[in-house]
Protein backbone atom coordinates (compact mmCIF):
# COMPACT_ATOMS: atom_id res chain seq x y z
CA UNK A 1 0.00 0.00 0.00
CA UNK A 2 2.91 2.35 0.77
CA UNK A 3 4.39 1.83 -2.70
CA UNK A 4 1.00 2.41 -4.35
CA UNK A 5 0.41 5.60 -2.36
CA UNK A 6 3.90 6.90 -3.24
CA UNK A 7 3.29 6.26 -6.94
CA UNK A 8 -0.13 7.92 -6.86
CA UNK A 9 1.36 10.99 -5.16
CA UNK A 10 3.96 11.18 -7.91
CA UNK A 11 1.26 11.01 -10.62
CA UNK A 12 -0.96 13.62 -8.94
CA UNK A 13 1.75 16.24 -8.37
CA UNK A 14 5.49 16.03 -9.05
CA UNK A 15 8.21 18.66 -9.20
CA UNK A 16 11.63 18.96 -10.78
CA UNK A 17 13.95 20.77 -8.35
CA UNK A 18 17.48 22.11 -8.12
CA UNK A 19 19.44 21.67 -4.86
CA UNK A 20 22.19 24.22 -4.20
CA UNK A 21 24.67 23.96 -1.32
CA UNK A 22 27.87 22.34 -0.14
CA UNK A 23 27.90 18.62 -0.94
CA UNK A 24 24.16 18.27 -1.73
CA UNK A 25 24.56 14.48 -2.06
CA UNK A 26 24.51 14.34 1.74
CA UNK A 27 21.01 15.76 1.71
CA UNK A 28 19.92 13.12 -0.81
CA UNK A 29 21.41 10.38 1.36
CA UNK A 30 19.40 11.61 4.35
CA UNK A 31 16.29 11.81 2.15
CA UNK A 32 16.72 8.18 1.04
CA UNK A 33 17.13 7.12 4.67
CA UNK A 34 13.78 8.79 5.43
CA UNK A 35 12.12 6.87 2.56
CA UNK A 36 11.77 9.79 0.12
CA UNK A 37 11.69 8.79 -3.56
CA UNK A 38 14.07 10.89 -5.66
CA UNK A 39 14.08 10.13 -9.37
CA UNK A 40 16.14 11.22 -12.38
CA UNK A 41 19.00 12.50 -10.22
CA UNK A 42 21.61 14.50 -12.17
CA UNK A 43 24.74 15.81 -10.47
CA UNK A 44 25.76 19.02 -12.21
CA UNK A 45 28.79 19.73 -9.99
CA UNK A 46 29.82 19.55 -6.33
CA UNK A 47 27.30 22.21 -5.30
CA UNK A 48 24.34 21.61 -7.62
CA UNK A 49 22.09 18.56 -8.08
CA UNK A 50 18.82 18.10 -10.00
CA UNK A 51 16.12 15.52 -9.16
CA UNK A 52 12.39 14.83 -9.46
CA UNK A 53 10.07 13.86 -6.59
CA UNK A 54 6.44 14.17 -5.52
CA UNK A 55 5.18 17.37 -3.93
CA UNK A 56 4.63 15.49 -0.65
CA UNK A 57 8.23 14.32 -0.57
CA UNK A 58 9.41 17.79 -1.62
CA UNK A 59 7.87 19.33 1.50
CA UNK A 60 9.60 16.70 3.66
CA UNK A 61 12.90 17.30 1.88
CA UNK A 62 12.57 21.03 2.47
CA UNK A 63 12.33 20.43 6.20
CA UNK A 64 15.40 18.20 6.08
CA UNK A 65 17.34 20.84 4.14
CA UNK A 66 16.71 23.57 6.70
CA UNK A 67 18.94 26.63 6.10
CA UNK A 68 21.90 24.63 4.81
CA UNK A 69 20.56 24.08 1.28
CA UNK A 70 18.46 26.03 -1.16
CA UNK A 71 15.69 24.16 -3.03
CA UNK A 72 14.27 25.70 -6.20
CA UNK A 73 11.27 24.30 -8.18
CA UNK A 74 12.09 24.30 -11.90
CA UNK A 75 9.06 22.51 -13.32
CA UNK A 76 5.78 21.04 -12.13
CA UNK A 77 3.84 18.14 -13.57
CA UNK A 78 0.95 15.77 -12.87
CA UNK A 79 -2.83 15.88 -12.90
CA UNK A 80 -3.27 18.47 -10.15
CA UNK A 81 -1.20 21.25 -11.81
CA UNK A 82 -2.93 20.48 -15.12
CA UNK A 83 -6.40 20.91 -13.60
CA UNK A 84 -5.27 24.06 -11.84
CA UNK A 85 -4.09 25.60 -15.12
CA UNK A 86 -7.39 24.67 -16.78
CA UNK A 87 -9.39 26.35 -14.02
CA UNK A 88 -7.30 29.44 -14.46
CA UNK A 89 -8.17 29.58 -18.13
CA UNK A 90 -11.90 28.87 -18.45
CA UNK A 91 -11.94 29.95 -22.08
CA UNK A 92 -9.40 27.29 -22.96
CA UNK A 93 -11.43 24.69 -21.07
CA UNK A 94 -14.60 25.58 -22.98
CA UNK A 95 -12.72 25.46 -26.26
CA UNK A 96 -11.30 22.03 -25.50
CA UNK A 97 -14.73 20.71 -24.55
CA UNK A 98 -16.22 22.01 -27.79
CA UNK A 99 -13.38 20.48 -29.77
CA UNK A 100 -13.84 17.09 -28.10
CA UNK A 101 -17.61 17.26 -28.69
CA UNK A 102 -17.15 18.14 -32.35
CA UNK A 103 -14.56 15.36 -32.74
CA UNK A 104 -16.92 12.77 -31.27
CA UNK A 105 -19.85 13.94 -33.38
CA UNK A 106 -17.81 13.37 -36.52
CA UNK A 107 -17.84 9.64 -35.80
CA UNK A 108 -21.63 9.57 -35.34
CA UNK A 109 -22.50 10.86 -38.83
CA UNK A 110 -21.42 9.99 -42.37
CA UNK A 111 -19.32 12.68 -43.98
CA UNK A 112 -18.46 11.12 -47.38
CA UNK A 113 -19.69 8.24 -49.58
CA UNK A 114 -17.51 6.83 -52.36
CA UNK A 115 -19.04 4.63 -55.10
CA UNK A 116 -16.65 2.42 -57.08
CA UNK A 117 -17.08 -0.05 -59.93
CA UNK A 118 -20.11 1.38 -61.76
CA UNK A 119 -19.92 0.94 -65.52
CA UNK A 120 -23.38 0.34 -66.93
CA UNK A 121 -25.17 1.35 -63.72
CA UNK A 122 -25.74 5.13 -63.39
CA UNK A 123 -24.19 6.35 -60.16
CA UNK A 124 -27.14 8.69 -59.54
CA UNK A 125 -29.55 5.74 -59.56
CA UNK A 126 -27.33 3.80 -57.16
CA UNK A 127 -27.12 6.77 -54.78
CA UNK A 128 -30.92 7.04 -54.89
CA UNK A 129 -31.13 3.44 -53.68
CA UNK A 130 -28.62 4.22 -50.93
CA UNK A 131 -30.69 7.22 -49.81
CA UNK A 132 -33.86 5.11 -49.72
CA UNK A 133 -32.04 2.71 -47.41
CA UNK A 134 -30.96 5.57 -45.12
CA UNK A 135 -27.39 6.07 -46.39
CA UNK A 136 -26.46 9.59 -47.49
CA UNK A 137 -23.97 12.32 -46.60
CA UNK A 138 -24.82 13.64 -43.14
CA UNK A 139 -26.92 10.63 -42.06
CA UNK A 140 -26.44 8.91 -38.68
CA UNK A 141 -24.94 5.43 -38.53
CA UNK A 142 -28.28 3.64 -38.37
CA UNK A 143 -28.16 1.97 -41.80
CA UNK A 144 -27.75 -1.78 -42.37
CA UNK A 145 -24.86 -2.65 -44.72
CA UNK A 146 -26.11 -6.18 -45.47
CA UNK A 147 -29.59 -4.90 -46.28
CA UNK A 148 -28.16 -2.32 -48.71
CA UNK A 149 -26.03 -5.00 -50.41
CA UNK A 150 -29.10 -7.22 -50.89
CA UNK A 151 -31.08 -4.25 -52.27
CA UNK A 152 -28.37 -3.58 -54.86
CA UNK A 153 -28.34 -7.26 -55.88
CA UNK A 154 -32.12 -7.24 -56.32
CA UNK A 155 -32.13 -3.96 -58.27
CA UNK A 156 -29.44 -4.84 -60.85
CA UNK A 157 -29.09 -8.25 -62.49
CA UNK A 158 -25.59 -7.48 -63.79
CA UNK A 159 -24.15 -7.07 -60.28
CA UNK A 160 -22.19 -10.18 -59.29
CA UNK A 161 -20.53 -8.76 -56.16
CA UNK A 162 -21.09 -5.77 -53.90
CA UNK A 163 -19.68 -4.51 -50.64
CA UNK A 164 -20.78 -1.67 -48.34
CA UNK A 165 -18.36 -0.83 -45.53
CA UNK A 166 -17.55 2.21 -43.45
CA UNK A 167 -14.64 3.38 -41.37
CA UNK A 168 -15.15 6.38 -39.15
CA UNK A 169 -17.27 8.84 -41.12
CA UNK A 170 -16.28 7.48 -44.55
CA UNK A 171 -18.40 4.91 -46.47
CA UNK A 172 -17.20 2.97 -49.49
CA UNK A 173 -19.67 1.23 -51.81
CA UNK A 174 -18.12 -1.19 -54.29
CA UNK A 175 -19.91 -3.12 -57.05
CA UNK A 176 -18.64 -5.55 -59.66
CA UNK A 177 -20.67 -6.04 -62.82
CA UNK A 178 -20.53 -9.38 -64.59
CA UNK A 179 -20.00 -9.84 -68.28
CA UNK A 180 -23.02 -11.29 -70.10
CA UNK A 181 -21.96 -14.26 -72.14
CA UNK A 182 -22.99 -13.68 -75.73
CA UNK A 183 -24.52 -16.70 -77.39
CA UNK A 184 -24.96 -17.36 -81.05
CA UNK A 185 -28.71 -17.66 -81.69
CA UNK A 186 -29.58 -20.02 -84.53
CA UNK A 187 -32.49 -19.81 -86.89
CA UNK A 188 -35.43 -21.49 -85.16
CA UNK A 189 -36.01 -23.57 -88.27
CA UNK A 190 -32.61 -25.25 -87.89
CA UNK A 191 -32.39 -28.28 -85.59
CA UNK A 192 -30.08 -27.96 -82.62
CA UNK A 193 -29.20 -29.29 -79.17
CA UNK A 194 -28.90 -27.30 -75.94
CA UNK A 195 -25.46 -28.11 -74.54
CA UNK A 196 -23.55 -27.09 -71.39
CA UNK A 197 -21.03 -24.34 -71.99
CA UNK A 198 -19.06 -25.51 -68.93
CA UNK A 199 -19.04 -28.12 -66.15
CA UNK A 200 -22.12 -27.82 -63.94
CA UNK A 201 -24.50 -29.55 -61.50
CA UNK A 202 -28.12 -29.56 -62.70
CA UNK A 203 -30.80 -28.08 -60.43
CA UNK A 204 -33.90 -27.63 -62.62
CA UNK A 205 -34.88 -28.59 -66.17
CA UNK A 206 -37.87 -27.30 -68.16
CA UNK A 207 -38.21 -28.63 -71.71
CA UNK A 208 -40.27 -26.74 -74.31
CA UNK A 209 -39.02 -28.52 -77.44
CA UNK A 210 -36.83 -31.58 -77.72
CA UNK A 211 -35.98 -34.28 -75.21
CA UNK A 212 -34.34 -33.68 -71.82
CA UNK A 213 -31.15 -35.71 -71.36
CA UNK A 214 -30.41 -34.65 -67.76
CA UNK A 215 -32.27 -34.34 -64.47
CA UNK A 216 -31.77 -32.73 -61.08
CA UNK A 217 -28.51 -33.68 -59.41
CA UNK A 218 -26.69 -34.75 -62.60
CA UNK A 219 -23.15 -33.57 -63.25
CA UNK A 220 -22.61 -32.49 -66.86
CA UNK A 221 -19.27 -31.87 -68.51
CA UNK A 222 -18.65 -28.98 -70.84
CA UNK A 223 -20.28 -29.72 -74.19
CA UNK A 224 -22.65 -32.32 -72.75
CA UNK A 225 -26.20 -32.35 -74.13
CA UNK A 226 -28.84 -30.92 -71.80
CA UNK A 227 -31.86 -30.97 -74.14
CA UNK A 228 -31.54 -33.00 -77.31
CA UNK A 229 -33.00 -31.84 -80.62
CA UNK A 230 -33.08 -35.44 -81.84
CA UNK A 231 -36.48 -36.87 -80.88
CA UNK A 232 -37.30 -40.57 -81.46
CA UNK A 233 -40.39 -41.50 -83.47
CA UNK A 234 -42.50 -44.38 -82.23
CA UNK A 235 -44.77 -46.44 -84.54
CA UNK A 236 -47.08 -48.31 -82.17
CA UNK A 237 -49.83 -49.21 -84.69
CA UNK A 238 -48.07 -50.27 -87.86
CA UNK A 239 -44.78 -51.90 -88.86
CA UNK A 240 -42.05 -49.90 -90.57
CA UNK A 241 -39.11 -50.97 -92.70
CA UNK A 242 -35.49 -50.54 -91.64
CA UNK A 243 -34.87 -47.58 -93.97
CA UNK A 244 -37.63 -45.47 -92.40
CA UNK A 245 -36.14 -42.85 -90.01
CA UNK A 246 -36.67 -43.69 -86.35
CA UNK A 247 -36.37 -40.07 -85.24
CA UNK A 248 -36.87 -36.46 -86.31
CA UNK A 249 -35.02 -33.24 -85.53
CA UNK A 250 -36.26 -30.09 -83.78
CA UNK A 251 -34.87 -26.81 -82.56
CA UNK A 252 -34.38 -27.67 -78.86
CA UNK A 253 -35.77 -25.12 -76.42
CA UNK A 254 -35.95 -25.06 -72.64
CA UNK A 255 -34.70 -23.57 -69.37
CA UNK A 256 -31.93 -25.27 -67.40
CA UNK A 257 -30.59 -23.93 -64.10
CA UNK A 258 -27.41 -25.32 -62.61
CA UNK A 259 -24.76 -24.74 -59.98
CA UNK A 260 -21.53 -23.81 -61.71
CA UNK A 261 -18.09 -23.86 -60.03
CA UNK A 262 -15.49 -21.33 -61.21
CA UNK A 263 -11.87 -21.99 -60.24
CA UNK A 264 -9.51 -19.03 -60.24
CA UNK A 265 -5.77 -18.64 -59.85
CA UNK A 266 -4.30 -15.13 -59.71
CA UNK A 267 -0.74 -13.96 -59.08
CA UNK A 268 0.05 -10.59 -57.45
CA UNK A 269 3.17 -8.91 -56.09
CA UNK A 270 4.23 -9.80 -52.56
CA UNK A 271 3.83 -6.14 -51.58
CA UNK A 272 0.15 -6.04 -52.65
CA UNK A 273 -2.21 -5.01 -49.86
CA UNK A 274 -5.34 -6.96 -48.89
CA UNK A 275 -7.48 -4.37 -50.67
CA UNK A 276 -5.42 -4.83 -53.86
CA UNK A 277 -5.81 -8.62 -53.64
CA UNK A 278 -9.60 -8.31 -53.32
CA UNK A 279 -9.66 -5.89 -56.24
CA UNK A 280 -7.83 -8.43 -58.43
CA UNK A 281 -10.37 -11.13 -57.51
CA UNK A 282 -13.28 -8.79 -58.31
CA UNK A 283 -11.64 -7.99 -61.64
CA UNK A 284 -11.39 -11.71 -62.43
CA UNK A 285 -15.05 -12.26 -61.43
CA UNK A 286 -16.18 -9.41 -63.64
CA UNK A 287 -14.35 -10.90 -66.62
CA UNK A 288 -15.32 -14.56 -66.17
CA UNK A 289 -18.68 -14.76 -64.36
CA UNK A 290 -21.85 -13.81 -66.28
CA UNK A 291 -24.00 -11.00 -64.96
CA UNK A 292 -27.07 -13.22 -64.49
CA UNK A 293 -25.23 -15.52 -62.06
CA UNK A 294 -26.12 -15.68 -58.37
CA UNK A 295 -23.09 -16.03 -56.08
CA UNK A 296 -23.64 -18.94 -53.66
CA UNK A 297 -20.25 -19.75 -52.13
CA UNK A 298 -16.76 -18.31 -52.25
CA UNK A 299 -13.55 -20.04 -51.25
CA UNK A 300 -10.29 -18.11 -50.87
CA UNK A 301 -6.68 -19.25 -50.28
CA UNK A 302 -3.29 -17.66 -50.75
CA UNK A 303 0.24 -18.98 -50.99
CA UNK A 304 3.42 -16.91 -50.85
CA UNK A 305 6.27 -17.85 -53.19
CA UNK A 306 9.35 -15.63 -53.11
CA UNK A 307 8.15 -12.23 -54.34
CA UNK A 308 4.79 -13.47 -55.65
CA UNK A 309 1.52 -14.30 -53.88
CA UNK A 310 -0.78 -16.85 -55.48
CA UNK A 311 -4.49 -16.26 -54.86
CA UNK A 312 -6.65 -19.26 -55.65
CA UNK A 313 -10.01 -20.72 -54.79
CA UNK A 314 -13.50 -21.50 -56.06
CA UNK A 315 -16.63 -19.41 -56.60
CA UNK A 316 -19.90 -21.31 -56.92
CA UNK A 317 -22.86 -19.72 -58.71
CA UNK A 318 -26.43 -20.54 -59.63
CA UNK A 319 -27.21 -19.52 -63.21
CA UNK A 320 -29.06 -20.48 -66.41
CA UNK A 321 -26.98 -22.77 -68.61
CA UNK A 322 -27.31 -24.07 -72.13
CA UNK A 323 -26.14 -22.81 -75.51
CA UNK A 324 -27.43 -23.83 -78.92
CA UNK A 325 -25.36 -26.28 -80.97
CA UNK A 326 -26.47 -27.00 -84.52
CA UNK A 327 -27.13 -30.63 -85.43
CA UNK A 328 -25.26 -31.94 -88.46
CA UNK A 329 -27.66 -34.23 -90.36
CA UNK A 330 -26.20 -36.97 -92.58
CA UNK A 331 -26.86 -35.81 -96.16
CA UNK A 332 -26.64 -39.36 -97.53
CA UNK A 333 -29.46 -40.41 -95.22
CA UNK A 334 -31.57 -37.45 -96.38
CA UNK A 335 -30.97 -38.28 -100.06
CA UNK A 336 -31.86 -41.93 -99.53
CA UNK A 337 -35.08 -40.93 -97.82
CA UNK A 338 -36.02 -38.66 -100.73
CA UNK A 339 -35.46 -41.49 -103.25
CA UNK A 340 -37.58 -43.86 -101.21
CA UNK A 341 -40.26 -41.22 -101.02
CA UNK A 342 -40.22 -40.93 -104.81
Secondary structure, 3 states (H helix, E strand, C coil): CHHHHHHHHHHHCEEEEEEECCCCHHHHHHHHHCCCCCEEEEEEECCEEEEEEEHHHHHHHHHHHCCCCEEEEEEEECHHHHHHHHHHCHHHHHHHHHHHHHHHHHCCECCEEEEECCCCCCHHHHHHHHHHCCCCCCCECCCCHHHHHHHHHHHCCCEEEEEEEEECCEEEEEEEECCCCCCCCCCCCCCEEEECCCCEEEEEEEEEECEECCCCCCEECCCCEEEECEEECCCCCCCCCCCCCCEEECECEEEEEEEEEEEEEEEEECCCCHHHHHHHHHHHHHHHCCCCCEEEEEEEEEEEECCEEEEEEEEEEEEEECEEEECCCCHHHHHHHHHHHC
